[in-house]
Amino acid sequence: MKKLMLCGTIALIAVGVDACAPTPLEMDYGTSVRQMIAGQTADPRSAKQANAAVVKGEDPAVIEQALKSMRTEKAARAQVDQPMAIDLGGQGSP
């Protein structure tokens, strides 16, 4: 009986220790964040430079499109003055 309890206790301790070990996901934690930041950086060398200058300006095509839409698209005043309706589903009309 004592051997059975001792084997059970050892097995329980082994399972507990194994549960505390990091999973492959936990061992690789943060890699995806570092890869995403590196992928979104236009010039990765600029992050390592001590005196990195901020890029000024925008893409000319983006600015042109923004100005074009601001100058041409006019919303009707009656359409803008309408109250906003929020439907959370299941309440009110389907």
C-alpha positions in Angstrom: 0.0 0.0 0.0 2.9 2.3 0.8 4.5 1.6 -2.5 1.3 2.4 -4.3 0.9 5.8 -2.5 4.6 6.5 -3.1 4.2 5.8 -6.8 1.0 7.9 -7.0 2.8 10.8 -5.2 5.8 10.6 -7.6 3.5 10.5 -10.6 1.5 13.5 -9.3 4.7 15.5 -8.8 6.0 14.5 -12.2 2.7 15.7 -13.8 2.9 18.9 -11.8 6.5 19.6 -12.9 5.7 18.8 -16.5 2.7 21.3 -16.4 5.1 24.1 -15.3 7.4 23.6 -18.3 6.9 26.2 -21.0 5.0 25.2 -24.1 6.6 25.8 -27.6 4.3 28.8 -27.9 5.5 30.3 -24.7 9.2 29.6 -25.6 8.6 31.5 -28.9 6.6 34.3 -27.3 7.3 37.8 -28.7 8.9 36.6 -31.9 5.8 37.4 -33.9 5.7 40.9 -32.4 9.4 41.5 -33.3 8.8 40.2 -36.9 5.7 42.4 -37.3 7.5 45.5 -36.2 10.5 44.7 -38.5 8.1 44.1 -41.4 6.4 47.4 -40.9 9.5 49.4 -40.6 10.4 51.0 -43.9 14.1 51.3 -43.1 15.1 48.8 -40.4 18.5 50.5 -40.1 16.8 53.7 -38.9 15.8 52.1 -35.6 19.4 51.5 -34.7 20.7 55.0 -35.6 21.1 57.3 -32.6 19.9 60.4 -34.4 17.2 59.0 -36.7 15.3 61.8 -38.4 11.5 61.7 -38.6 10.2 61.3 -42.2 8.3 64.4 -43.1 5.6 64.4 -45.8 3.1 62.0 -47.2 2.7 60.0 -50.4 1.6 62.5 -53.0 -1.0 60.1 -54.5 -2.7 59.7 -51.0 -2.7 63.5 -50.5 -4.2 64.1 -53.9 -7.0 61.6 -53.4 -7.8 63.1 -50.0 -8.0 66.6 -51.4 -10.0 65.5 -54.3 -12.6 63.7 -52.1 -12.8 66.7 -49.7 -13.4 69.1 -52.5 -16.0 67.1 -54.5 -18.0 64.9 -52.1 -20.6 67.0 -50.4 -23.2 65.4 -48.1 -26.7 66.7 -48.2 -27.5 68.6 -45.0 -30.7 66.7 -44.5 -28.8 63.4 -44.6 -26.3 64.6 -42.0 -29.0 65.8 -39.6 -30.6 62.4 -39.3 -30.5 60.7 -35.9 -28.2 57.8 -35.6 -29.9 54.4 -35.1 -28.0 51.6 -33.4 -29.5 48.1 -33.6 -28.0 45.4 -31.3 -29.9 42.6 -32.9 -32.9 40.7 -31.4 -34.4 44.0 -30.3 -36.7 46.0 -32.5 -37.3 45.1 -36.1 -35.3 42.3 -37.8 
